[in-house]
Amino acid sequence: MRMWPDGYGRILLDGVDSTNAEALRRAGDLAGPAWICAHRQSAGRGRRGRAWAMPEGNFAASLALRTAEPPERRALRSFVAALALFDAVAEAVGSDRGLALKWPNDVLLNGGKMAGILLEGQGEVLVIGLGVNLVAVPDAAALETGAVAAVSILGETGVRVGAEDFLDRLAAAYAPWETRLVTYGFEPVRQAWLARAARLGERIVARTARETHEGTFETVDASGALVLKTAKGRESIAAADIFFG
Ligand SMILES: O=C(O)CCCC[C@@H]1SC[C@@H]2NC(=O)N[C@@H]21
């Protein structure tokens, strides 16, 4: 494994089932935090048990971190990862125009979903999986009804970014956000995330497994929960899928 000055290892694979699965398998052998990146995934995993399709040329990587933090603190890494993705993409295309963050952990470009994040854990290991549509979008049939359409960086900006180049940019962008979280806590990360949030102050729909909440997106609270102002009052939602309508 190559080590980089930021102290994060890098493992580059041609193909794997899922970089998250691979990171969990290798976690016990890793001496420190490490990025595991693959050019191809045969069984990419998305949120809520969904599959994550990865057309040729797109980006898949997982960061394996060891942490003794409680689950609610670990979950805040999705905001750190989203900010790192935002910065890495802005750096790669030379502009942050059209980039926005969608709660809880998607990155939008010109209103379409360009990247997703999946956190998984096992004991003291936290795996942060990031998938980015660098050059192509998955088949629209794979999308849930009402979900934000998928877009690619190439399709929206005309800029072709290679996966290894993107890993360098992402790793460089991730390290300072991780340091901010560990040093100063969630507040600066929360503020930075809110400054890049999609649909803040607008009406959105949040669907959990059992309920649908509709209201104005007020903020994200100190625990990372979505705060909606609804007809019933202020509601804090820890996990949901968001629809813009
Ligand atoms: O549903 C989502 O939006 C999250 C998608 C996360 C996909 C990435 S690709 C790299 C890593 N490996 C996986 O199997 N999933 C994540």
Ligand as a Chemical Component Dictionary entry (heavy atoms), coordinates in Angstrom:
data_LIG
# 
_chem_comp.id                   LIG 
_chem_comp.type                 NON-POLYMER 
_chem_comp.pdbx_formal_charge   0 
_chem_comp.three_letter_code    LIG 
# 
loop_
_chem_comp_atom.comp_id 
_chem_comp_atom.atom_id 
_chem_comp_atom.alt_atom_id 
_chem_comp_atom.type_symbol 
_chem_comp_atom.charge 
_chem_comp_atom.model_Cartn_x 
_chem_comp_atom.model_Cartn_y 
_chem_comp_atom.model_Cartn_z 
_chem_comp_atom.pdbx_ordinal 
LIG O1  O1  O 0 -27.039 5.517  -2.440 1  
LIG C1  C1  C 0 -26.150 6.377  -2.458 2  
LIG O2  O2  O 0 -26.350 7.519  -2.876 3  
LIG C2  C2  C 0 -24.776 6.043  -1.953 4  
LIG C3  C3  C 0 -23.932 5.451  -3.023 5  
LIG C4  C4  C 0 -22.534 5.105  -2.575 6  
LIG C5  C5  C 0 -21.767 4.381  -3.664 7  
LIG C6  C6  C 0 -20.331 4.184  -3.312 8  
LIG S1  S1  S 0 -19.357 3.655  -4.682 9  
LIG C7  C7  C 0 -18.021 3.384  -3.611 10 
LIG C8  C8  C 0 -18.576 2.728  -2.367 11 
LIG N1  N1  N 0 -18.678 1.300  -2.566 12 
LIG C9  C9  C 0 -19.942 0.878  -2.562 13 
LIG O3  O3  O 0 -20.322 -0.281 -2.722 14 
LIG N2  N2  N 0 -20.762 1.945  -2.385 15 
LIG C10 C10 C 0 -20.030 3.165  -2.210 16 
# 
loop_
_chem_comp_bond.comp_id 
_chem_comp_bond.atom_id_1 
_chem_comp_bond.atom_id_2 
_chem_comp_bond.value_order 
_chem_comp_bond.pdbx_ordinal 
LIG O1 C1  DOUB 1  
LIG C1 O2  SING 2  
LIG C1 C2  SING 3  
LIG C2 C3  SING 4  
LIG C3 C4  SING 5  
LIG C4 C5  SING 6  
LIG C5 C6  SING 7  
LIG C6 S1  SING 8  
LIG C6 C10 SING 9  
LIG S1 C7  SING 10 
LIG C7 C8  SING 11 
LIG C8 N1  SING 12 
LIG C8 C10 SING 13 
LIG N1 C9  SING 14 
LIG C9 O3  DOUB 15 
LIG C9 N2  SING 16 
LIG N2 C10 SING 17 
# 
